[in-house]
Amino acid sequence: MLLTTTEYISGKDLEVLGMVKGSTIQSKHIGKDIGATFKTLVGGELSSYTDMMNEAREIATERMKKEAEAMNADAIVCVRYSSSAIMPGAAEVMAYGTAVKFK
């Protein structure tokens, strides 16, 4: 499955199938959350949260691709990601785009 952030794929005529999305809500266990709180006092990257968000993007992307595959799509164009805090230490990540078929 081809994913792109552009609205078109060079050299391809596209038939729009519709919007597809995938999302997940991820959190870290209390020990990692406490460690991250202390890290904010001295500064620096909160690597456990970076890992959590990378994993969440991967899961959301796979769910979006699965939805596109169910529509028999060849690609997803205009791929975007969004995230929002659900509660302290938990975030939702959403991947969305437009499923297309090559003509």
TIROKE-59711 format. One line per 5 residues: number of its first residue (from 1); for each residue x negated, z, y negated of N, C-alpha, C. Coordinates in pm, whole numbers. Atoms other than C-alpha are relative to their C-alpha. Example, Ala and Ser with C-alpha at 12.3 -4.5 7.8 and 13.67 -1.06 7.14 Angstrom:
1> -89:0:119:-1230:780:450:-90:0:-120 ~ 82:-6:119:-1367:714:106:77:73:-109 .
This chain:
1> -85:0:118:0:0:0:-89:0:-123 ~ 75:12:124:-143:-110:-333:66:85:-107 ~ -48:-81:111:-107:139:-619:-75:-40:-125 ~ 67:33:126:-177:50:-981:75:64:-117 ~ -62:-55:120:-114:197:-1323:49:-110:-94 .
6> -42:111:84:-57:-148:-1471:143:-43:35 ~ -137:47:-22:282:-318:-1504:6:-123:88 ~ 2:123:-78:173:-625:-1312:-124:-1:89 ~ 116:21:-86:-69:-738:-1042:-42:-144:-20 ~ 50:133:34:-278:-1034:-1146:16:-96:118 .
11> -16:103:-101:-187:-1350:-955:117:19:94 ~ -115:-28:-88:129:-1202:-798:129:-4:-80 ~ -136:-10:54:495:-1261:-874:65:118:70 ~ -53:-124:-55:677:-932:-828:152:4:-7 ~ -142:-31:-3:1030:-848:-725:12:152:-6 .
16> -16:-144:18:1126:-502:-848:102:52:101 ~ -89:-63:-98:1277:-284:-575:63:127:-54 ~ -54:-123:58:1324:34:-775:-105:108:-16 ~ 90:-113:24:1172:363:-877:-23:78:128 ~ 34:-88:-112:992:576:-620:-72:122:-56 .
21> 63:-124:47:868:931:-651:-37:87:118 ~ 37:-101:-97:705:1211:-463:-39:124:-77 ~ 37:-122:71:661:1573:-559:-32:112:98 ~ 30:-120:-76:533:1905:-437:-20:114:-98 ~ 30:-119:77:505:2259:-564:-104:78:78 .
26> 112:-68:-65:180:2433:-485:-29:132:-71 ~ 43:-127:58:57:2788:-539:-123:49:74 ~ 115:-66:-61:-251:2993:-466:40:140:41 ~ -32:-137:-41:-243:3322:-280:-53:99:-103 ~ 27:-102:101:-272:3643:-478:-149:27:-22 .
31> 144:-24:14:-644:3689:-409:-66:-104:-88 ~ 56:108:82:-733:3351:-560:52:11:-143 ~ -59:-12:132:-495:3415:-850:-69:111:-80 ~ 70:-110:68:-663:3748:-933:-141:-43:-38 ~ 134:51:30:-1006:3584:-909:1:-95:-118 .
36> -11:94:111:-894:3310:-1148:24:75:-131 ~ -26:-79:120:-766:3571:-1393:-130:57:-55 ~ 129:-52:45:-1112:3732:-1405:-88:-111:-56 ~ 81:114:44:-1274:3390:-1446:36:-39:-143 ~ -40:37:135:-1071:3331:-1763:-68:89:-105 .
41> 69:-89:94:-1253:3625:-1921:-138:-51:-38 ~ 137:48:27:-1595:3459:-1893:-5:-150:-24 ~ -5:144:21:-1487:3095:-1907:-51:-77:120 ~ 44:87:-107:-1560:2801:-1683:117:-59:76 ~ -103:66:-79:-1373:2587:-1437:63:94:100 .
46> -73:-76:-102:-1108:2748:-1221:10:-91:122 ~ 11:98:-109:-1215:2556:-912:110:12:104 ~ -108:-13:-98:-946:2702:-685:125:-70:-51 ~ -116:71:57:-683:2563:-923:-24:-150:-5 ~ 33:143:-5:-863:2230:-949:27:-54:140 .
51> -25:40:-139:-855:2209:-569:150:-6:29 ~ -144:-5:-22:-488:2308:-566:68:-122:-63 ~ -63:114:67:-394:2036:-817:-40:-132:65 ~ 41:122:-72:-599:1770:-636:80:-16:128 ~ -78:4:-123:-422:1859:-311:146:-35:-31 .
56> -138:27:38:-85:1854:-486:19:-147:-38 ~ -10:143:35:-150:1506:-633:-4:-87:124 ~ 10:76:-124:-250:1379:-290:132:4:78 ~ -127:-15:-71:69:1515:-130:109:-79:-71 ~ -102:70:76:289:1379:-409:-16:-151:13 .
61> 27:143:-14:122:1037:-384:45:-49:137 ~ -40:40:-135:175:1022:-7:152:-4:14 ~ -147:-1:-6:543:1113:-47:58:-118:-77 ~ -44:116:76:585:844:-313:-21:-127:81 ~ 29:118:-83:417:587:-85:98:-11:116 .
66> -94:0:-113:643:688:205:138:-52:-45 ~ -127:48:55:950:629:-12:-5:-152:-24 ~ 17:144:24:815:285:-112:-3:-78:132 ~ 6:66:-131:740:196:251:139:-12:61 ~ -138:4:-52:1101:279:341:80:-112:-66 .
71> -65:110:71:1202:14:85:-68:-134:33 ~ 79:118:-37:958:-235:245:-78:-56:-118 ~ 79:41:117:751:-246:-75:-141:-40:42 ~ 139:38:-20:414:-414:-89:-94:78:-91 ~ 83:-69:98:291:-216:-389:86:91:-87 .
76> -67:-82:100:377:43:-650:-76:-23:-132 ~ 61:23:131:313:-47:-1015:44:110:-96 ~ -31:-101:104:318:173:-1326:-5:142:55 ~ 11:-133:-60:206:477:-1124:-38:101:-109 ~ 24:-108:95:216:796:-1329:8:133:74 .
81> -5:-137:-53:167:1167:-1262:46:93:-110 ~ -36:-105:94:323:1467:-1428:-12:133:72 ~ 6:-133:-60:286:1837:-1373:65:99:-95 ~ -60:-106:80:460:2149:-1490:-17:132:73 ~ 12:-134:-58:415:2519:-1438:139:47:41 .
86> -127:-53:-51:692:2668:-1225:6:151:-24 ~ 18:-143:22:565:3025:-1249:-150:23:-6 ~ 146:-21:2:222:3185:-1297:-61:-26:138 ~ 69:30:-125:-6:3041:-1031:65:-107:86 ~ -68:104:-77:238:2770:-916:33:-117:-92 .
91> -26:120:80:277:2413:-1038:66:-107:84 ~ -58:118:-62:489:2112:-956:-80:-120:-45 ~ 63:127:32:316:1776:-941:93:-109:49 ~ -85:113:-36:520:1457:-942:-78:-129:-21 ~ 54:135:9:398:1104:-875:120:-94:-1 .
96> -112:94:4:627:817:-970:-48:-137:-46 ~ 33:135:37:623:444:-1018:112:-94:42 ~ -99:102:-33:805:119:-951:-44:-74:127 ~ 28:70:-126:816:-19:-595:29:-149:-20 ~ -15:145:13:768:-397:-583:-32:-70:130 .
101> 27:87:-114:763:-673:-325:-62:-127:-57 ~ 62:126:43:539:-981:-354:94:-114:36 ~ -86:118:-25:739:-1305:-389:-80:-106:72 .
